[in-house]
Amino acid sequence: MSTHAFLDYCEHRALARRTIMPGEHAVSWEPAEITTLLGSCVAACIWDSHRRIGGMNHFMLPDIPMSLQSSPSESSRPLRYGLYAMERLINDLLVMGAKRENLVAKVFGGGNISGALGEHNIGRRNSEFVLEFLNKDQIKVAAVDMGGIHSRRVKFYTDSGKVRVFGVAVADRIASQQERRYSESIRKDPVSGDIVFF
């Protein structure tokens, strides 16, 4: 159990909880609740229905800069970009024993909220990217809740594949500030990314 997670008891079982931020993802082979707040960013919740393991990512940008496209280094492939975030999440689940043919995805976010990235239609581009990626990878999409004008709080339960989504208009400012801060950190640290196992 990661020190980043804590145990709670829910329905008579231990439930690890983890909140992820932009550019992060988390995977778990134990019952877990993974939470994130989305504005124009997108989160994919991917679950193996047979092994009952899953994970979630949170990416901010659909496009990969030319300078990173040919990089062989894993550390220089930051998870803020949709392609790397999706590849890492799926690969980590496969390493944990998931089978590609059993993977099911649920995708959220891509809102058109005002803020650091709204003027570039990032929400729409993120939404289009993730659906195209999953289609190409032949991963079944079981649920889609993207677009709109408000942020979303997403809670994903890795043992059941269930997702709870809360439209949180009051959190639009928080999501916008979160994205703005992360956008500024990208300019200062162009190759960072993070993963959490628990």
C-alpha positions in Angstrom: 0.0 0.0 0.0 1.5 3.4 -1.0 2.0 6.0 1.6 0.0 8.2 -0.8 -3.1 6.2 -0.2 -5.0 5.5 3.0 -7.4 2.8 4.1 -11.0 3.4 4.7 -13.7 0.8 5.2 -16.5 0.8 2.7 -19.1 -2.0 2.4 -17.1 -4.1 4.9 -13.9 -4.1 2.8 -10.6 -2.1 2.8 -10.7 0.6 0.2 -7.6 2.5 -0.8 -8.2 6.0 -1.9 -6.0 8.2 -4.2 -6.5 11.6 -5.8 -4.6 12.2 -9.0 -3.7 15.5 -10.6 -3.0 16.5 -14.2 -0.1 14.5 -15.7 -0.6 11.6 -13.3 -2.1 8.2 -13.3 -2.8 5.5 -10.8 -3.4 1.8 -11.1 -4.4 -0.7 -8.5 -4.8 -4.5 -8.0 -6.5 -3.9 -4.7 -10.0 -2.4 -4.3 -9.5 1.3 -4.7 -11.2 4.6 -5.3 -9.3 6.9 -7.6 -10.5 10.5 -7.8 -9.7 13.5 -10.0 -11.2 16.9 -10.9 -11.5 17.6 -14.6 -12.0 20.8 -16.6 -10.8 20.7 -20.2 -8.5 17.8 -19.3 -9.6 14.2 -19.9 -9.5 11.1 -17.7 -9.8 7.5 -18.9 -10.9 4.9 -16.4 -9.8 1.5 -17.8 -10.8 -1.8 -16.1 -10.2 -5.5 -16.7 -13.6 -7.0 -16.0 -12.1 -10.5 -15.5 -9.1 -9.7 -13.3 -11.0 -6.8 -11.6 -8.1 -4.4 -11.7 -8.1 -0.9 -13.1 -6.6 2.5 -13.3 -7.2 6.1 -14.2 -5.1 8.8 -16.0 -5.5 12.6 -16.2 -4.0 14.2 -19.3 -4.1 17.8 -20.3 -2.9 18.0 -24.0 -3.7 15.8 -26.9 -0.8 16.7 -29.1 2.9 15.6 -28.7 5.6 18.2 -29.5 7.8 17.2 -32.4 10.8 17.2 -30.1 9.4 14.3 -28.1 7.9 12.2 -30.8 11.1 10.3 -31.6 12.5 10.2 -28.0 13.4 6.6 -27.0 13.5 7.6 -23.3 10.5 6.6 -21.2 11.3 9.4 -18.7 11.1 12.0 -21.5 7.5 11.0 -22.4 5.5 13.0 -20.0 1.9 11.9 -19.1 0.5 15.3 -19.7 0.2 14.2 -23.4 -2.8 12.0 -24.3 -0.8 9.4 -26.3 1.7 8.7 -23.5 -0.9 8.8 -20.8 -3.0 6.2 -22.5 -0.1 4.0 -23.5 1.3 4.0 -19.9 -2.0 3.3 -18.3 -2.8 0.4 -20.6 0.7 -1.1 -20.5 0.8 -0.9 -16.6 -2.5 -2.8 -16.5 -1.2 -5.4 -18.9 2.0 -5.8 -16.7 -0.4 -6.4 -13.7 -2.0 -9.3 -15.6 -4.9 -7.6 -17.4 -5.7 -8.9 -20.9 -6.3 -6.4 -23.7 -9.4 -8.2 -24.9 -11.0 -7.7 -21.5 -10.3 -4.0 -21.1 -13.2 -1.6 -20.9 -12.9 2.2 -20.9 -15.0 5.0 -19.5 -13.9 8.5 -20.4 -14.7 11.9 -18.9 -13.9 15.6 -19.1 -13.1 17.8 -22.0 -15.2 20.6 -20.7 -15.2 24.0 -22.3 -14.5 26.0 -19.1 -12.9 29.3 -19.2 -9.3 29.3 -18.1 -5.7 28.6 -19.2 -6.5 26.3 -22.1 -10.1 27.2 -23.1 -9.1 29.5 -25.9 -7.4 26.6 -27.8 -10.4 24.2 -27.8 -8.3 21.8 -25.8 -11.4 20.1 -24.2 -12.8 19.2 -27.6 -9.4 18.1 -29.0 -8.8 16.0 -25.9 -12.2 14.3 -26.2 -11.7 13.6 -29.9 -8.2 12.2 -29.2 -9.2 9.7 -26.5 -12.1 8.3 -28.5 -9.9 7.9 -31.6 -7.2 6.2 -29.5 -9.5 3.7 -28.0 -11.1 2.9 -31.3 -7.7 2.3 -32.9 -6.7 0.1 -29.9 -10.0 -1.8 -30.2 -10.8 -1.1 -26.5 -14.5 -1.1 -25.7 -15.9 2.2 -24.6 -18.7 1.6 -22.0 -19.4 5.2 -21.0 -18.7 8.7 -22.3 -19.4 12.0 -20.4 -17.4 14.7 -22.1 -17.9 18.3 -23.2 -20.3 20.8 -21.7 -19.3 24.0 -19.9 -18.6 22.8 -16.3 -16.0 20.8 -14.5 -16.5 17.2 -13.3 -15.3 15.3 -10.2 -14.8 11.6 -11.1 -14.6 8.7 -8.7 -13.5 5.4 -10.2 -13.8 2.1 -8.3 -11.2 -0.3 -9.6 -12.7 -3.6 -8.3 -16.1 -3.1 -9.9 -15.4 -0.7 -12.8 -18.1 1.6 -11.5 -17.7 5.4 -11.9 -19.4 8.2 -10.1 -19.4 11.6 -11.9 -20.4 14.8 -10.2 -21.0 18.0 -12.3 -19.5 20.7 -10.1 -20.1 24.2 -11.5 -18.8 25.6 -8.2 -15.5 23.9 -8.9 -15.0 25.5 -12.3 -12.7 28.1 -10.9 -10.7 25.5 -9.0 -10.3 23.3 -12.1 -9.3 26.3 -14.2 -6.7 27.4 -11.6 -5.4 23.8 -11.4 -5.0 23.6 -15.2 -3.4 27.1 -15.3 -0.9 26.1 -12.6 0.0 22.9 -14.3 0.3 24.7 -17.7 2.8 27.1 -16.1 4.7 24.2 -14.6 5.0 22.6 -18.0 6.8 25.7 -19.3 9.2 25.4 -16.4 9.7 21.6 -16.5 8.9 20.4 -20.0 9.4 16.6 -19.4 8.0 15.8 -15.9 5.3 13.2 -15.3 4.2 10.9 -12.5 2.7 7.5 -11.8 1.3 6.1 -8.6 0.9 2.4 -7.9 -1.1 1.3 -4.8 
